[in-house]
Amino acid sequence: MRKTLRYSVATVAILAAGATSALADEGATLMTNGETFITETAAPSHMENVDTIYSGWVFRIDETQHMQQDDFDNPSFVFIDKALDTWSKVDGSEGKSCADCHADVADFKGLKTTLPRIEDGEVVTLTDLVNECRTDRMGAEAWKYSGGPMSAMTALIAHQSRGMPMNVKIDGDAAPFWERGKEIYYTRVGQLDMACANCHEDNYDTMIRADHLSQGQINGFPTYRLKNSKINTVHGRFKGCMKNIRATPYKEGSDEFEALELYVASRSTGLTVETPAVRN
């Protein structure tokens, strides 16, 4: 049975007060440059407690939704343009730039939909691939996991897959890592004794303070957040969530966060890539 969106008491109170402009248009269609995106679809079979999955865009207020629908209004593209400049910039002891090996960033179309993936018995994320190129091929220093250059470059590369459905591999050699990520997703931690699932599975579409909880889908990451006016990585968001429940976060790029990224990415199966999305 299709799970319908729920309204919390707080939401009803806002509606009663006539402040409808502060709410998301949950029936809206995300369309950018004439392309329609899948923001609602049947949950993948490996999700046990949810029948329908929704992009985080569905839960944003009208103004934020509209911002993502027009690339000229989307503030992410300031950072995308910076990454394009970096793409052709020589760095490191080998005297190479990204463009020397990868002539056109558009060649990475489809890559975002399959990540994370398993290589040589380890989880590999887009950030890992970028830093491997920098250290092993360019002779350059690795970038900080959620630093500005890395956030912008991973957003640029992921952007090439915009409009394509997420479809990460979770069976075979990926299975044990996926299971570990699932365990982390459902494990209560921190002083508030909460798990990812408590917000993003049990209570999505409810108001928490001034925020409208989403399902925590990551098909739009790296994403621009209005809260801090920059591109945010998914590990940065994981870290922020753990701090919010007063838990000690895992390190960005850790085995735990990479397994969690694989599991959460699998929950987005069928939703289309929105990078660079705009969120609160």
N, C-alpha and C positions, 0 to 999 in steps of 0.2 A: 504494500500500500504506500502511496506517495505521502511523504511527510510534509505537511503544510507549515508555512511560517507562523510562528506564534508571536503574540504581542504581550509584553509584560505590563504590570500595573503601571509602571512609570511611563510606558509608551502611551497607554490609554489616557493617562492624566494629561500628557502633553497634547494629545489630540483634543481632549475636552477643553483645553485652554485655548485652542485655536492656533497652536504653533505648528501647523502642519508643514511649514517650509523647512523645519529643522529635521524632518524625517526623510528617509530614503524613499525613492519611488521604486518599490520592490517589483513592480511590473514593467519597469523600463527595459529597453533593449540597448545593449552596448554596441554602438556602431562607430567605427573610426575610419576615416578615409574611404567611406563607402563599404567597408567590410564589417560584417556582423559577427560578433563573438558569442561563443557558448558560455553563458554565465549560470546556467541551471541545467542539470542533466541527472539521469539515474545514477545512483551511487555504484561504484564498482563492487563486484561480488565479494571482495575481501573485506568490505566494511560491514560490520555486523549490526550496528545500532542506528544507522542512518539510511534512509531510502533514497533521498535526493541530496545532491551536493550543489552548493552555491558559491560562486565567486564572491570574494570580499567586496567587490564593486557593488553588489546588490544592496549591501547594508550601509553604504555611504550616503550622505545627504545629497540633495539635488546638485548643489554647487560643485561638490567634489566629483560627482558622476560626470557632470558636463565638462569639467576640467580635463578629464581623461579622454573625452570623446573628440577633442580637438588638439592635434599635435602642437599647434601654435600657442595654445593656452596651457599645455602640459609643461610644468616647470622642469620635468626630468630632462628635457632635451638640451638644456644648458650643459648638463653633465655628459650627455651623449655626444655632443659636439666636442667637448674637451677630450673625450676618449678617442674620437676620430683623429684629433690632432696627435694624440699620443701614439696612435696606431702606426703612424709613419715616422715617428721619432726614434732615432738610433739611441740605444742605451746598452751599456755593458761592454765587457772586454772583447766580445766577438764582432763589435761594430755592426750589429744588426738591429732592425726594427721588426715589429710584428709583420709589417707589409712585405718584408723580404722573403718570408716563408709562406705567408698567407696573403696572396695578392689582393683579394677582395674579402672583406669581412662577411659579405653575403654568402660566402661559401659555407658558413656555419649554420645555415638555415636547417632547422630540425634538431640541432644538437641539444638545445635546452629541453626539448620534450623527453629526452632519454636519460637525463641526469637527475640525481647521481646514478653512477653505474659501477660495476665491479671490474677492476683490472688487477691482475696478479694477486688476487686474494684480499684486496683492500677496496674500500669505498673511495670513489673518485668523484669529486665535485668540480664544477666549472672553475672555482677558485684554484683548486689543485692543478688543473690543466694549465691555467694562465701562469701560475708560479713555476710549474715545471718548464714551460717554455722560457721564462725569464732566466731561471738559474742554469738549466742544462743546455740551452741553445743560444741564448743571448749573452750569457756570462754576466747577468745583471743580478742585483739584489732582489730577493723575494719581496713582494708587497705585503703590507699588513693586511690581515684577512678582511677587515671591514674598513680599511682606510679609503680615502677619497679616490686615489687612482684605481684601486682594485674594484671598488663599488661601481665606478663609472665604466670601466672596461667590461666587467661581467654583465652590466646592464646593456651595453652596446652589443655584445655577442648574443645575449639572450633575446634581444630585440629582433634579431634576424628570424626568429621562430615565431614571431607574433602572429596569432591567428591559427596556429597549429595546435592540435590537442595533445595534452600531456599523456605520456604512456611509458613510464619507467618499468624496467624489468624487476620483478620481485621473486621469481622462482629460480631454480638452479643454484648457482653459486651466490646469488643475491639473497636467497632465503634466510640464512642465519643472521645477516645484517638487518634485514627487514624485520625479523622477529625481535631483534634487540631494540630496534627503533620503536616498535609497537609496545614493548614492555616499558620503555621510558615514557611513552605517550600516556600510558594508563597508570603510572606509578605516582602516588601522592608524595610530595616533598615539601620542604619549607615549613616555616612557622604557621602558615595558613593551611597546611596539610591539603594541598590541591595538586591535581594532575592537569595536563593539557586538556584532557577530555572533559573535565568539569566545566570549563568555559566553552570550549569550541565544539563539544558534542552534546552536552547536557543542557547548556543554557544559551546557545546561539540565538540570535534574534531577540535578545532581551537587552535592556539598558543597564549599564554598569557605570555609575556616575554620569558623565556626559557622553559616554561612548556606546555605540550600538554594536554588540558582540557579533562577530562573524564566525564562520566555521574554521577560520584560521588556514584557509587554503593558500598555497604559495605559488600558484600559477602566474602571479603578477610580479614576483620577485626576480631580481632586485627591484625595489619599488621606492618611489618618492613619498616621503612622509611630510605632511604639512606641519607636524609637531616639531620637527627639527630642521626642516628646509634642506634636506639632502637625500641622496640615494641611500637606502638602507638594505643591508644584506639579510638573508634569512637567519643566519647564525646570530647576527646582531639582534634580530627580533626575538629569537629563542632566549637569548641572554636577558633581554628586557623583561620578557614574561616571567622568567625565573626570579628576577629581582622583585617583580611586582608581588609575587607570592612569598617573598622573604626567604628564598632558597639561595644557596650558593650556586651560581651558574657554572656549568661546564665551560671549558675554554673554547673559544671560537676555533674551529678546525679540529676539535677533538674527535676521537672515535665515537663518543656518545652523540655529539651534535651531528656528525655525518650520518650515523645510523638513523637518527631521528629525522634528518632531512630526507633520507630515502623513504622512510615510512610515510611522512607527511606528504611528500611529492606523490606517492602512490594513491593517496586519498583524493588527489586532484585529477585522477584519470578521467579523461573525457572533457574536462574544461579546457578552454583554449588559452594559450600563453598570452598574457596582456602586457608583458614588460615593454616599456616602463609604466607600471600602473601608478595610480595616485591614491594614497590612503591617508587616514588621519595621522 
